[in-house]
Amino acid sequence: MPPIDRERSAARIARDIETLSGRDYTTTDEAIRRYAYTPEYRRTLDYFVGELQAIGFEVSEDPVGTLVARNRPAGEPVFGIGSHCDSNRNGGRYDGTMGVVTALEVCRLSAEHGLGLPLQLVSFLEEEGSGFGQMLLGSRIMLQRVSEEDLRERFRALDDGRSFWEHAEEAGYEPARWRESIHVLDDLTGWIEMHIEQARVLQDTGNRIGVVNAIAGYVHADVIVHGRGDHAGATPMDLRLDPTLVLAETALELERLAREAGQGTVGTIGAVSYTHLTLPTKLEV
């Protein structure tokens, strides 16, 4: 294998990441904010399309917008690399994007050095859930872990409440063909993805890199606790319906279950909100 100019590669990766953190690729200057079917997301995909086509890759998108680029015809085995380029609502420049950018650099090096590595780059759609509140949506669609009713009705944009289906069609995609997305995986012989650490294990242990062979399965639930507001001092304990006590017990039980399960299991409550309801008063005359 020919020697790789690491400084040159690092500079190109840094240039790509710097470019994609610019104003054209995010809806706000405060953070990186781009999610499926926004103009900023489209421009990000177009950036990768241009770079990949320039080195001879054939670029396409699945029926809902996951980007796929390969240097082998369909039916030939390829090794998968990539990540996602959408962000959470207040993301950093590296989360997800670095995995696609470093995959792009692997493709460049293979082409420049005549290595002929059989590669397929994938940038999954809407992995962070910022557009529709659904984590890992592009890969779940690809793996058939959703229903058509989910896409047509249940999954709705956080910004305007319209369905995923409507947004996909408006962006020029064909969500009616969503089940065909699974064929992106047909020729894959393996997969590797570079990602910035989202925890603090490497940081706190002083290590620069870690090799991950599994990731946490994501389970989310909304828990609603109904209670009643009463006078803080005058209402006896046996007549109270304080919802905060149930919430606290739930949080403690979640922690207990996670620690009991072990093997990397984690559990947390991400957000708490309170809604005050005014009940109608029945007046009898």
KEKE-3310 file (N, C-alpha, C; in steps of 0.2 Angstrom, whole numbers, plus 5000, padded with zeros to 4 digits):
npx = (5004:5003:5011:5002:4998:4996:4995:4990:4977:4971:4970:4961:4950:4947:4944:4933:4924:4924:4918:4905:4900:4897:4887:4878:4874:4867:4854:4855:4866:4870:4873:4875:4862:4852:4841:4831:4825:4826:4832:4845:4849:4848:4858:4869:4869:4871:4884:4891:4888:4893:4907:4909:4905:4915:4926:4923:4912:4896:4882:4867:4850:4840:4822:4817:4827:4840:4857:4867:4882:4893:4907:4906:4896:4879:4875:4888:4900:4902:4910:4904:4904:4902:4889:4879:4872:4863:4858:4856:4845:4853:4866:4884:4898:4904:4897:4890:4892:4906:4908:4903:4911:4924:4923:4921:4934:4941:4936:4941:4955:4956:4953:4963:4975:4974:4969:4957:4947:4932:4919:4905:4897:4886:4875:4864:4847:4839:4844:4845:4833:4828:4819:4807:4805:4809:4820:4834:4828:4830:4837:4829:4818:4825:4827:4815:4808:4797:4780:4768:4758:4764:4773:4764:4755:4757:4771:4776:4781:4791:4790:4780:4769:4765:4764:4777:4777:4771:4780:4791:4787:4785:4798:4802:4804:4799:4790:4780:4787:4795:4798:4808:4820:4827:4835:4847:4856:4859:4872:4882:4896:4901:4903:4909:4911:4916:4915:4912:4915:4901:4899:4909:4920:4932:4938:4939:4947:4958:4961:4963:4956:4943:4937:4922:4910:4897:4882:4871:4854:4840:4827:4812:4800:4785:4779:4765:4759:4746:4739:4735:4733:4735:4733:4748:4751:4739:4732:4730:4741:4736:4726:4732:4737:4750:4759:4773:4779:4777:4783:4797:4799:4798:4809:4819:4817:4819:4833:4837:4833:4841:4854:4854:4852:4864:4879:4882:4869:4859:4849:4838:4830:4824:4817:4806:4790:4776:4759:4746:4729:4713:4699:4682:4669:4655:4640:4627:4610)
npy = (4994:5011:5025:5036:5053:5059:5072:5080:5073:5075:5089:5091:5084:5093:5104:5101:5099:5112:5119:5114:5118:5131:5145:5142:5130:5127:5132:5141:5153:5150:5136:5120:5116:5107:5097:5084:5087:5101:5116:5119:5106:5100:5107:5102:5088:5090:5095:5084:5075:5082:5081:5067:5063:5069:5060:5049:5041:5033:5041:5041:5041:5034:5030:5039:5048:5045:5046:5038:5031:5024:5014:5003:4992:4988:4973:4969:4965:4976:4987:4995:5012:5027:5038:5050:5066:5075:5085:5087:5098:5108:5106:5100:5103:5091:5080:5066:5072:5071:5057:5055:5064:5058:5046:5050:5055:5043:5037:5046:5044:5031:5032:5041:5034:5023:5011:5004:5000:4992:5001:5008:5022:5029:5040:5042:5046:5058:5054:5060:5064:5077:5083:5076:5071:5058:5046:5039:5037:5036:5024:5015:5015:5009:4997:4992:4994:5002:5007:5009:5018:5025:5033:5040:5046:5046:5050:5066:5083:5093:5106:5111:5102:5094:5078:5066:5059:5069:5079:5072:5069:5082:5087:5080:5066:5048:5042:5032:5021:5016:5004:4999:5004:4995:4988:4995:4989:4977:4973:4974:4970:4973:4985:5001:5015:5031:5041:5055:5055:5053:5052:5053:5044:5042:5054:5056:5046:5048:5043:5043:5037:5025:5008:5003:4990:4988:4997:5007:5001:5010:5016:5024:5033:5041:5047:5050:5058:5060:5072:5082:5099:5106:5115:5120:5119:5117:5105:5089:5075:5062:5066:5071:5073:5073:5075:5075:5067:5054:5055:5057:5044:5036:5040:5036:5022:5019:5022:5012:5000:5001:5000:4988:4979:4981:4979:4990:4996:5010:5023:5037:5052:5063:5076:5086:5092:5102:5103:5113:5111:5117:5113:5111:5119:5113:5120:5121:5126)
npz = (5000:4996:5004:5014:5014:5029:5035:5024:5022:5034:5034:5023:5028:5039:5032:5025:5036:5042:5031:5030:5042:5040:5036:5026:5028:5039:5050:5059:5067:5080:5083:5075:5065:5056:5047:5040:5024:5024:5017:5020:5024:5011:5004:5010:5007:4993:4993:4996:4986:4975:4978:4978:4966:4958:4960:4953:4959:4959:4962:4972:4979:4991:4992:5001:5004:5009:5007:4995:4989:4978:4971:4963:4953:4955:4963:4965:4978:4992:5004:5018:5023:5032:5039:5047:5041:5046:5060:5078:5086:5092:5088:5087:5076:5073:5076:5068:5055:5054:5052:5040:5032:5035:5029:5016:5013:5014:5002:4993:4995:4991:4977:4973:4975:4967:4973:4972:4981:4985:4988:4998:5002:5014:5019:5031:5032:5043:5057:5070:5074:5074:5065:5064:5077:5078:5082:5073:5061:5046:5045:5052:5043:5032:5037:5039:5050:5053:5050:5037:5040:5051:5043:5035:5044:5059:5061:5063:5058:5068:5067:5059:5060:5049:5040:5039:5027:5018:5019:5013:5000:4995:4995:4984:4984:4985:4995:4994:4990:5000:5006:4997:5001:5009:5000:4999:5007:5001:4995:5005:5014:5026:5039:5044:5055:5059:5073:5083:5101:5111:5124:5139:5141:5135:5136:5150:5153:5146:5134:5116:5106:5103:5100:5095:5096:5097:5100:5110:5112:5108:5117:5120:5130:5134:5149:5158:5172:5183:5194:5208:5212:5228:5244:5251:5264:5272:5267:5272:5273:5269:5260:5249:5232:5226:5211:5209:5218:5213:5201:5206:5212:5201:5193:5202:5202:5188:5188:5197:5190:5178:5183:5189:5178:5171:5161:5152:5151:5152:5159:5159:5163:5152:5150:5159:5160:5166:5166:5169:5173:5173:5180:5176:5186:5194:5196:5207:5208)
capx = (5000:5007:5011:4997:5000:4991:4993:4985:4971:4968:4968:4955:4944:4946:4941:4926:4920:4923:4914:4899:4898:4896:4880:4874:4873:4864:4848:4857:4874:4872:4875:4873:4855:4850:4837:4828:4821:4827:4836:4852:4851:4849:4864:4874:4869:4874:4891:4894:4887:4899:4914:4909:4905:4922:4931:4920:4907:4889:4878:4860:4847:4834:4816:4815:4832:4846:4862:4871:4887:4897:4911:4905:4890:4874:4876:4895:4900:4905:4911:4900:4906:4897:4886:4873:4874:4858:4861:4851:4843:4858:4872:4891:4900:4907:4892:4887:4896:4913:4908:4902:4917:4930:4921:4923:4941:4943:4934:4946:4962:4956:4954:4970:4981:4972:4968:4951:4943:4925:4916:4898:4896:4879:4873:4857:4842:4836:4846:4845:4826:4826:4814:4801:4805:4810:4827:4836:4822:4832:4839:4823:4814:4828:4827:4807:4805:4791:4774:4766:4754:4769:4775:4759:4751:4760:4777:4774:4786:4790:4790:4773:4764:4763:4767:4783:4775:4770:4787:4795:4784:4786:4805:4804:4805:4794:4789:4776:4792:4799:4800:4813:4826:4831:4840:4854:4860:4860:4879:4886:4900:4903:4902:4913:4909:4919:4910:4914:4913:4896:4900:4915:4924:4939:4940:4941:4953:4964:4962:4962:4952:4940:4934:4916:4908:4890:4879:4865:4848:4836:4819:4809:4793:4782:4775:4761:4757:4740:4739:4730:4736:4732:4736:4754:4751:4733:4730:4733:4745:4732:4722:4736:4739:4756:4762:4780:4782:4777:4789:4803:4799:4799:4816:4823:4816:4823:4840:4838:4833:4847:4860:4853:4853:4872:4881:4881:4863:4858:4842:4838:4824:4827:4814:4800:4785:4770:4753:4740:4722:4708:4693:4675:4666:4648:4636:4620:4606)
capy = (5000:5017:5029:5041:5059:5060:5079:5082:5070:5079:5096:5090:5083:5099:5109:5099:5100:5119:5121:5111:5122:5137:5148:5139:5123:5127:5137:5146:5153:5148:5129:5117:5114:5105:5091:5082:5091:5108:5119:5118:5099:5098:5109:5097:5082:5092:5095:5077:5073:5085:5078:5060:5062:5071:5055:5044:5037:5034:5044:5040:5042:5029:5033:5044:5053:5043:5046:5032:5032:5017:5013:4996:4991:4985:4966:4967:4966:4983:4988:5001:5017:5033:5040:5054:5073:5079:5087:5088:5105:5113:5101:5102:5102:5085:5074:5063:5074:5068:5051:5055:5067:5054:5041:5053:5055:5036:5036:5050:5041:5025:5034:5044:5029:5017:5005:5001:4997:4992:5005:5011:5027:5030:5045:5041:5052:5060:5050:5063:5065:5084:5086:5073:5068:5050:5044:5034:5036:5034:5017:5012:5014:5005:4990:4990:4995:5007:5005:5015:5022:5029:5038:5044:5049:5046:5054:5073:5087:5096:5113:5113:5097:5090:5072:5064:5058:5075:5082:5068:5071:5089:5087:5076:5059:5044:5038:5026:5016:5016:4997:4997:5006:4989:4986:4998:4984:4970:4971:4976:4964:4975:4992:5004:5022:5035:5046:5059:5052:5056:5051:5056:5039:5043:5061:5055:5041:5051:5039:5047:5033:5018:5004:5001:4984:4988:5003:5006:5001:5016:5015:5031:5033:5047:5045:5055:5057:5065:5074:5088:5104:5108:5120:5117:5118:5115:5099:5083:5070:5057:5068:5074:5069:5077:5071:5076:5061:5049:5057:5055:5037:5034:5042:5031:5015:5019:5021:5005:4995:5001:4997:4980:4976:4981:4978:4996:4998:5016:5025:5044:5056:5069:5082:5086:5097:5102:5106:5115:5110:5120:5108:5115:5119:5112:5125:5119:5131)
capz = (5000:4995:5010:5015:5017:5034:5036:5019:5023:5040:5031:5019:5033:5042:5027:5024:5042:5042:5026:5032:5048:5038:5036:5020:5030:5046:5050:5065:5069:5087:5083:5069:5065:5050:5048:5034:5019:5024:5012:5023:5023:5004:5002:5013:5003:4987:4994:4996:4979:4970:4980:4976:4958:4956:4960:4950:4962:4957:4968:4971:4985:4992:4990:5006:5004:5012:5001:4994:4984:4977:4965:4960:4950:4959:4963:4967:4985:4994:5011:5019:5027:5032:5046:5045:5041:5050:5067:5083:5086:5094:5088:5086:5069:5072:5077:5062:5050:5054:5050:5032:5029:5035:5024:5009:5013:5012:4995:4989:4995:4987:4970:4971:4975:4963:4977:4970:4986:4984:4994:4997:5007:5016:5024:5033:5033:5049:5062:5076:5076:5075:5061:5065:5083:5078:5081:5068:5056:5040:5046:5054:5037:5028:5040:5039:5057:5054:5046:5032:5044:5054:5039:5033:5049:5065:5062:5060:5058:5075:5066:5056:5061:5044:5041:5036:5020:5015:5018:5008:4993:4994:4993:4978:4985:4983:5001:4993:4988:5006:5007:4993:5005:5011:4995:5000:5011:4998:4993:5010:5017:5033:5040:5049:5055:5063:5076:5089:5107:5114:5132:5142:5143:5132:5139:5157:5154:5143:5128:5110:5101:5106:5095:5097:5092:5098:5102:5115:5108:5110:5119:5123:5132:5138:5155:5161:5179:5184:5201:5210:5216:5235:5248:5253:5272:5275:5265:5275:5268:5267:5255:5244:5226:5223:5206:5209:5222:5209:5196:5209:5213:5194:5192:5206:5199:5182:5189:5200:5185:5174:5187:5190:5171:5170:5154:5149:5151:5155:5159:5161:5161:5148:5151:5163:5159:5170:5163:5174:5170:5177:5180:5177:5192:5194:5201:5207:5211)
cpx = (5004:5006:5006:4999:4995:4989:4989:4978:4967:4966:4962:4949:4942:4942:4934:4921:4919:4918:4907:4896:4897:4888:4876:4871:4870:4859:4850:4864:4875:4874:4874:4866:4853:4846:4833:4824:4821:4832:4844:4854:4852:4856:4870:4875:4873:4881:4894:4893:4892:4905:4915:4909:4912:4927:4928:4915:4900:4885:4870:4857:4841:4828:4814:4821:4839:4851:4866:4876:4892:4901:4911:4898:4885:4875:4883:4896:4904:4905:4908:4904:4902:4895:4880:4875:4869:4861:4855:4849:4848:4865:4879:4893:4902:4902:4889:4891:4903:4913:4907:4909:4923:4929:4923:4930:4944:4942:4939:4953:4962:4957:4961:4975:4979:4971:4962:4947:4936:4921:4909:4898:4889:4879:4866:4853:4840:4837:4845:4837:4824:4820:4807:4800:4806:4817:4828:4831:4824:4834:4834:4819:4818:4828:4819:4805:4800:4785:4772:4762:4758:4771:4770:4755:4754:4766:4776:4780:4785:4788:4783:4768:4762:4767:4774:4782:4774:4776:4791:4793:4786:4794:4807:4805:4799:4793:4784:4781:4797:4802:4806:4820:4830:4837:4847:4859:4862:4867:4884:4890:4902:4902:4906:4911:4913:4914:4914:4911:4907:4895:4906:4920:4931:4942:4943:4946:4959:4966:4960:4957:4949:4937:4928:4913:4900:4888:4873:4858:4843:4829:4817:4802:4791:4778:4771:4758:4752:4740:4734:4734:4732:4736:4742:4754:4745:4730:4733:4736:4741:4727:4725:4736:4744:4759:4770:4783:4782:4782:4796:4804:4801:4806:4821:4823:4819:4830:4842:4838:4839:4853:4860:4854:4861:4873:4880:4874:4862:4851:4842:4831:4826:4824:4808:4796:4779:4765:4748:4734:4717:4701:4687:4672:4658:4644:4629:4616:4599)
cpy = (5006:5021:5035:5047:5061:5068:5082:5079:5074:5086:5096:5089:5089:5104:5107:5100:5108:5121:5120:5114:5129:5139:5145:5132:5122:5133:5142:5147:5151:5141:5126:5114:5113:5098:5090:5087:5098:5110:5117:5110:5097:5101:5105:5091:5084:5093:5089:5074:5075:5082:5071:5059:5064:5065:5048:5039:5038:5036:5043:5041:5037:5033:5038:5049:5051:5042:5040:5033:5026:5018:5006:4996:4987:4977:4964:4969:4973:4983:4995:5006:5023:5035:5044:5062:5078:5080:5087:5096:5110:5108:5104:5101:5095:5079:5072:5065:5072:5061:5050:5058:5062:5048:5044:5053:5048:5035:5040:5046:5034:5026:5037:5039:5023:5011:5001:4997:4997:4995:5007:5016:5028:5035:5045:5047:5052:5055:5053:5064:5072:5086:5083:5070:5060:5049:5039:5032:5033:5026:5013:5010:5009:4998:4988:4990:5000:5004:5011:5020:5027:5035:5042:5048:5051:5051:5061:5078:5092:5104:5115:5108:5093:5083:5071:5063:5064:5079:5079:5070:5078:5090:5083:5069:5055:5040:5032:5020:5014:5009:4995:5000:5001:4987:4989:4993:4978:4968:4972:4969:4966:4982:4995:5012:5026:5040:5049:5055:5056:5056:5055:5051:5040:5049:5060:5050:5043:5047:5043:5043:5027:5015:5001:4995:4984:4995:5002:5006:5007:5015:5021:5030:5039:5044:5051:5054:5063:5066:5079:5093:5106:5113:5117:5115:5115:5108:5093:5078:5065:5059:5071:5070:5073:5073:5070:5070:5055:5049:5055:5048:5034:5034:5037:5024:5014:5018:5014:5000:4995:4999:4990:4977:4976:4981:4984:4999:5005:5018:5032:5047:5062:5076:5081:5092:5097:5106:5107:5115:5113:5116:5113:5114:5118:5116:5122:5124:5128)
cpz = (5000:5002:5009:5018:5022:5035:5030:5020:5029:5038:5027:5023:5036:5038:5026:5030:5043:5037:5028:5039:5046:5037:5031:5023:5037:5046:5055:5066:5076:5087:5076:5070:5058:5050:5041:5030:5020:5019:5014:5022:5016:5002:5004:5009:4996:4987:4993:4989:4974:4972:4977:4969:4955:4956:4957:4953:4959:4963:4967:4978:4985:4991:4995:5007:5008:5006:5001:4988:4983:4971:4962:4958:4955:4958:4965:4974:4987:5001:5013:5024:5027:5039:5044:5045:5044:5057:5072:5083:5088:5094:5087:5079:5068:5072:5070:5056:5049:5051:5042:5029:5029:5030:5017:5008:5011:5005:4991:4989:4991:4979:4968:4971:4971:4967:4975:4975:4985:4990:4992:5003:5008:5021:5026:5034:5040:5055:5069:5078:5076:5071:5063:5072:5083:5077:5076:5063:5049:5040:5048:5047:5033:5031:5041:5046:5058:5050:5042:5036:5048:5050:5036:5038:5056:5066:5058:5062:5065:5073:5063:5057:5055:5044:5037:5028:5016:5013:5013:5001:4991:4992:4987:4978:4984:4989:5000:4991:4994:5007:5003:4996:5007:5007:4995:5003:5007:4997:4999:5013:5024:5033:5045:5049:5060:5066:5082:5095:5110:5121:5134:5144:5141:5135:5146:5158:5150:5136:5122:5106:5105:5100:5098:5093:5094:5101:5106:5110:5112:5111:5122:5125:5135:5143:5158:5168:5181:5192:5202:5214:5223:5239:5251:5260:5274:5273:5268:5270:5265:5262:5249:5238:5222:5217:5206:5213:5217:5204:5200:5210:5206:5192:5196:5204:5193:5183:5192:5194:5180:5177:5188:5183:5170:5162:5150:5148:5155:5155:5162:5159:5158:5149:5155:5162:5163:5166:5169:5171:5175:5175:5180:5183:5191:5199:5201:5211:5213)
residu = (MET:PRO:PRO:ILE:ASP:ARG:GLU:ARG:SER:ALA:ALA:ARG:ILE:ALA:ARG:ASP:ILE:GLU:THR:LEU:SER:GLY:ARG:ASP:TYR:THR:THR:THR:ASP:GLU:ALA:ILE:ARG:ARG:TYR:ALA:TYR:THR:PRO:GLU:TYR:ARG:ARG:THR:LEU:ASP:TYR:PHE:VAL:GLY:GLU:LEU:GLN:ALA:ILE:GLY:PHE:GLU:VAL:SER:GLU:ASP:PRO:VAL:GLY:THR:LEU:VAL:ALA:ARG:ASN:ARG:PRO:ALA:GLY:GLU:PRO:VAL:PHE:GLY:ILE:GLY:SER:HIS:CYS:ASP:SER:ASN:ARG:ASN:GLY:GLY:ARG:TYR:ASP:GLY:THR:MET:GLY:VAL:VAL:THR:ALA:LEU:GLU:VAL:CYS:ARG:LEU:SER:ALA:GLU:HIS:GLY:LEU:GLY:LEU:PRO:LEU:GLN:LEU:VAL:SER:PHE:LEU:GLU:GLU:GLU:GLY:SER:GLY:PHE:GLY:GLN:MET:LEU:LEU:GLY:SER:ARG:ILE:MET:LEU:GLN:ARG:VAL:SER:GLU:GLU:ASP:LEU:ARG:GLU:ARG:PHE:ARG:ALA:LEU:ASP:ASP:GLY:ARG:SER:PHE:TRP:GLU:HIS:ALA:GLU:GLU:ALA:GLY:TYR:GLU:PRO:ALA:ARG:TRP:ARG:GLU:SER:ILE:HIS:VAL:LEU:ASP:ASP:LEU:THR:GLY:TRP:ILE:GLU:MET:HIS:ILE:GLU:GLN:ALA:ARG:VAL:LEU:GLN:ASP:THR:GLY:ASN:ARG:ILE:GLY:VAL:VAL:ASN:ALA:ILE:ALA:GLY:TYR:VAL:HIS:ALA:ASP:VAL:ILE:VAL:HIS:GLY:ARG:GLY:ASP:HIS:ALA:GLY:ALA:THR:PRO:MET:ASP:LEU:ARG:LEU:ASP:PRO:THR:LEU:VAL:LEU:ALA:GLU:THR:ALA:LEU:GLU:LEU:GLU:ARG:LEU:ALA:ARG:GLU:ALA:GLY:GLN:GLY:THR:VAL:GLY:THR:ILE:GLY:ALA:VAL:SER:TYR:THR:HIS:LEU:THR:LEU:PRO:THR:LYS:LEU:GLU:VAL)
# end
